[in-house]
Amino acid sequence: MDQFRRVDSIAMLIQSAVKLVHSIPDSWVRVEQVRRMSGGLEVCFSIHKGQRGKRIDGWSVTCRRVHEAKITAIDGGGLRLYRATHPAARQYVARRAELRWPRTCDEAKVLLALYRAHTRAADDWIPFDRYLSIETPWTGTSFQPHFAPISGNNFVCRGPDFLVRAYAKALEAIGERVRLTLRRVPKLKPTLPRVLHFGESYVVADSFTAELAAIAPE
């Protein structure tokens, strides 16, 4: 017979759950299961006493109105919650912007400037090619990225204003002529997206609810 049994579950806000996890000395978080559900995802975690220790808690986190989910590792270690100002969440509520620059540019130089600006503004939370039209053709010996062809005399990038502004500043710094256009400010939602981060994985969603399935000896 198992040494432990579950007792009544308690639903709570995700920030309270994260605080409880952090209050456990030497806690280690693992993903047990990820399940699609109506309106979102359910991520089940187990909390262990150290990386190789016994399981001491079980959590089920419901993520609703999911914008993005990147779950690549199950043995995460920690659990963090970031606000809507985090770039992974901010991109979904920020004002939209459009950037244009001449197709006659030095593409290699521009790509390097844009990559550096992207890393400073968003690190790897936003893929570099999410808002930039980049192609990576096989040249015979290596992959050499370049911008996808478009109509007209300009390359175009459309995305969240904080990122597009960073791109514009970087291109101006290397002498490129740019045209930055800001779009209409989006209406504020009653709930803003946040980022639940565990190991190398994360979920961006508008709502997180945690359910603690406590464990007690029989």
LOROMAR-890044 format. One record per residue (C-alpha): residue in one letter; x, y, z. Coordinates in nm, 4 decimals. Layout:
BEGIN
A;X;Y;Z .
...
! end
This chain:
BEGIN
M;0.0000;0.0000;0.0000 .
D;0.1256;0.3509;-0.0817 .
Q;0.2738;0.5411;0.2082 .
F;0.0829;0.8556;0.1085 .
R;-0.2729;0.9410;0.0148 .
R;-0.4369;1.2532;-0.1272 .
V;-0.6655;1.4665;0.0859 .
D;-0.9140;1.7355;-0.0144 .
S;-0.7943;1.9644;-0.2949 .
I;-0.7796;2.3406;-0.2501 .
A;-0.8124;2.5790;-0.5482 .
M;-0.6124;2.9018;-0.5317 .
L;-0.4591;3.1783;-0.7393 .
I;-0.1361;3.0855;-0.9124 .
Q;0.0701;3.3465;-0.7253 .
S;-0.0289;3.1844;-0.3964 .
A;0.0701;2.8446;-0.5312 .
V;0.4106;2.9712;-0.6419 .
K;0.4716;3.1197;-0.2954 .
L;0.3851;2.7859;-0.1363 .
V;0.6278;2.6022;-0.3631 .
H;0.9022;2.8526;-0.2790 .
S;0.8323;2.8097;0.0926 .
I;0.9362;2.4436;0.0757 .
P;1.3110;2.4149;0.1466 .
D;1.5055;2.2624;-0.1438 .
S;1.1882;2.2123;-0.3511 .
W;1.2170;2.0644;-0.7006 .
V;0.9390;2.0877;-0.9620 .
R;0.8646;1.8266;-1.2281 .
V;0.5943;1.8155;-1.4953 .
E;0.3915;1.4973;-1.4693 .
Q;0.1330;1.5588;-1.7404 .
V;0.0137;1.8209;-1.9883 .
R;-0.3425;1.7909;-2.1096 .
R;-0.5432;1.9969;-2.3547 .
M;-0.8814;2.0998;-2.2212 .
S;-1.1682;2.3201;-2.3312 .
G;-1.0389;2.6767;-2.3289 .
G;-0.6798;2.5969;-2.2421 .
L;-0.4318;2.3574;-2.0867 .
E;-0.3926;2.1639;-1.7660 .
V;-0.0355;2.1180;-1.6418 .
C;0.0191;1.8717;-1.3561 .
F;0.3283;1.9219;-1.1407 .
S;0.4899;1.7163;-0.8685 .
I;0.7002;1.8812;-0.5992 .
H;0.9952;1.6869;-0.4626 .
K;1.2293;1.7304;-0.1693 .
G;1.5381;1.8078;-0.3744 .
Q;1.6095;1.6892;-0.7261 .
R;1.6368;1.3249;-0.6229 .
G;1.4112;1.3356;-0.3179 .
K;1.0657;1.1984;-0.2536 .
R;0.7456;1.3526;-0.3850 .
I;0.5842;1.5758;-0.1230 .
D;0.3113;1.7662;-0.3119 .
G;0.1023;1.7490;-0.6269 .
W;-0.0383;2.0445;-0.8223 .
S;-0.2771;2.0857;-1.1115 .
V;-0.2554;2.4242;-1.2856 .
T;-0.5350;2.5249;-1.5235 .
C;-0.4235;2.7726;-1.7922 .
R;-0.7081;2.9482;-1.9723 .
R;-0.7022;3.1690;-2.2826 .
V;-0.3549;3.0440;-2.3702 .
H;-0.1561;3.2626;-2.6098 .
E;0.1489;3.0409;-2.6289 .
A;0.2859;2.7244;-2.4699 .
K;0.6425;2.6011;-2.5001 .
I;0.6878;2.2830;-2.2997 .
T;1.0171;2.1189;-2.3867 .
A;1.1473;1.9919;-2.0515 .
I;0.9673;1.8093;-1.7713 .
D;1.2385;1.8180;-1.5050 .
G;1.2323;2.1909;-1.4493 .
G;1.3471;2.2498;-1.0942 .
G;1.1726;2.5794;-1.0201 .
L;0.8442;2.7604;-1.0760 .
R;0.8145;3.1324;-1.1552 .
L;0.5336;3.3699;-1.2492 .
Y;0.5998;3.6844;-1.4539 .
R;0.3667;3.9808;-1.5060 .
A;0.2320;4.1279;-1.8297 .
T;0.5443;4.3473;-1.8585 .
H;0.7492;4.0363;-1.9405 .
P;0.8266;4.0313;-2.3165 .
A;0.6653;3.6894;-2.3710 .
A;0.3360;3.8307;-2.2385 .
R;0.3793;4.1931;-2.3415 .
Q;0.3865;4.1073;-2.7112 .
Y;0.0182;4.0065;-2.6941 .
V;-0.1097;4.3346;-2.5471 .
A;0.1350;4.5922;-2.6829 .
R;0.0461;4.8519;-2.9403 .
R;0.1194;4.7290;-3.2926 .
A;0.3781;4.8971;-3.5116 .
E;0.5148;4.8710;-3.8642 .
L;0.8747;4.9237;-3.9729 .
R;0.9965;4.9721;-4.3288 .
W;1.3539;4.9986;-4.4577 .
P;1.5058;4.9875;-4.8113 .
R;1.5587;4.6584;-4.9914 .
T;1.8928;4.7985;-5.1070 .
C;2.0352;4.7510;-4.7562 .
D;2.3278;4.5284;-4.6657 .
E;2.1175;4.2331;-4.5467 .
A;2.3926;4.0652;-4.3457 .
K;2.4682;4.3880;-4.1588 .
V;2.0987;4.4553;-4.1002 .
L;2.0331;4.1021;-3.9754 .
L;2.3167;4.1284;-3.7244 .
A;2.1895;4.4644;-3.5975 .
L;1.8346;4.3334;-3.5700 .
Y;1.9468;4.0168;-3.3905 .
R;2.1410;4.2143;-3.1309 .
A;1.8466;4.4485;-3.0767 .
H;1.6094;4.1527;-3.0484 .
T;1.8281;3.9823;-2.7878 .
R;1.8426;4.2982;-2.5756 .
A;1.4652;4.3549;-2.5966 .
A;1.3323;3.9984;-2.5699 .
D;1.6241;3.7573;-2.5229 .
D;1.4983;3.4170;-2.6454 .
W;1.1439;3.4587;-2.5105 .
I;1.0303;3.5641;-2.8586 .
P;1.1665;3.3749;-3.1624 .
F;1.3814;3.6001;-3.3789 .
D;1.1839;3.5186;-3.6929 .
R;0.8367;3.5653;-3.5393 .
Y;0.7891;3.9207;-3.6691 .
L;1.0673;3.9326;-3.9274 .
S;1.0163;3.7670;-4.2657 .
I;1.3378;3.5667;-4.2830 .
E;1.4135;3.2839;-4.5215 .
T;1.6926;3.0314;-4.4713 .
P;1.7672;2.8638;-4.8055 .
W;2.0215;2.5871;-4.8567 .
T;2.3202;2.7346;-5.0426 .
G;2.5024;2.4078;-5.0939 .
T;2.7445;2.4412;-4.8034 .
S;2.5544;2.6226;-4.5298 .
F;2.2350;2.7989;-4.4404 .
Q;2.2577;3.1730;-4.5085 .
P;1.9541;3.3628;-4.3762 .
H;1.8117;3.6552;-4.5694 .
F;1.4878;3.8497;-4.5788 .
A;1.1972;3.7038;-4.7698 .
P;1.1211;3.8906;-5.0935 .
I;0.8314;4.1349;-5.0791 .
S;0.6683;4.3732;-5.3234 .
G;0.7826;4.7316;-5.3500 .
N;1.1150;4.8872;-5.2535 .
N;1.1096;4.8131;-4.8805 .
F;1.1324;4.5289;-4.6356 .
V;0.8511;4.5343;-4.3803 .
C;0.8241;4.4194;-4.0213 .
R;0.4998;4.4292;-3.8210 .
G;0.4840;4.3469;-3.4525 .
P;0.4596;4.4782;-3.0949 .
D;0.5788;4.8368;-3.0649 .
F;0.8446;4.7774;-2.7966 .
L;1.0212;4.5284;-3.0224 .
V;0.9715;4.7142;-3.3498 .
R;1.0998;5.0370;-3.1891 .
A;1.4131;4.8492;-3.0817 .
Y;1.4600;4.7299;-3.4400 .
A;1.4157;5.0827;-3.5755 .
K;1.6719;5.2260;-3.3347 .
A;1.9223;4.9550;-3.4274 .
L;1.8821;5.0171;-3.8007 .
E;1.9149;5.3923;-3.7591 .
A;2.2363;5.3332;-3.5631 .
I;2.3938;5.1627;-3.8662 .
G;2.2782;5.4361;-4.1024 .
E;1.9646;5.2802;-4.2533 .
R;1.6663;5.4964;-4.3435 .
V;1.3599;5.3661;-4.1637 .
R;0.9928;5.4543;-4.1459 .
L;0.8162;5.3634;-3.8232 .
T;0.4361;5.3701;-3.8061 .
L;0.2433;5.3160;-3.4830 .
R;-0.0998;5.1600;-3.5057 .
R;-0.4059;5.2104;-3.2891 .
V;-0.3649;5.1423;-2.9178 .
P;-0.5454;4.8135;-2.8365 .
K;-0.8279;4.8102;-2.5850 .
L;-0.7209;4.6977;-2.2414 .
K;-0.8526;4.3571;-2.1403 .
P;-0.9963;4.2894;-1.7936 .
T;-0.7183;4.0351;-1.7414 .
L;-0.3668;4.0682;-1.8814 .
P;-0.1531;3.7722;-1.9849 .
R;0.1186;3.6409;-1.7545 .
V;0.3965;3.3896;-1.7944 .
L;0.4252;3.0687;-1.5921 .
H;0.7875;2.9570;-1.6224 .
F;0.9213;2.6164;-1.5203 .
G;1.2691;2.5052;-1.6221 .
E;1.3102;2.5662;-1.9945 .
S;0.9318;2.5607;-2.0469 .
Y;0.6624;2.8237;-2.0112 .
V;0.2966;2.9025;-2.0756 .
V;0.1581;3.2474;-2.1601 .
A;-0.2092;3.2744;-2.0643 .
D;-0.4668;3.5216;-1.9342 .
S;-0.5686;3.3088;-1.6376 .
F;-0.3985;3.0524;-1.4141 .
T;-0.5686;2.8600;-1.1349 .
A;-0.3809;2.6145;-0.9154 .
E;-0.5242;2.3213;-0.7281 .
L;-0.3160;2.1684;-0.4518 .
A;-0.3729;1.8012;-0.3885 .
A;-0.2197;1.7709;-0.0459 .
I;-0.0469;1.4514;0.0591 .
A;-0.0766;1.3005;0.4065 .
P;0.0225;0.9666;0.5578 .
E;-0.2493;0.7024;0.5862 .
! end
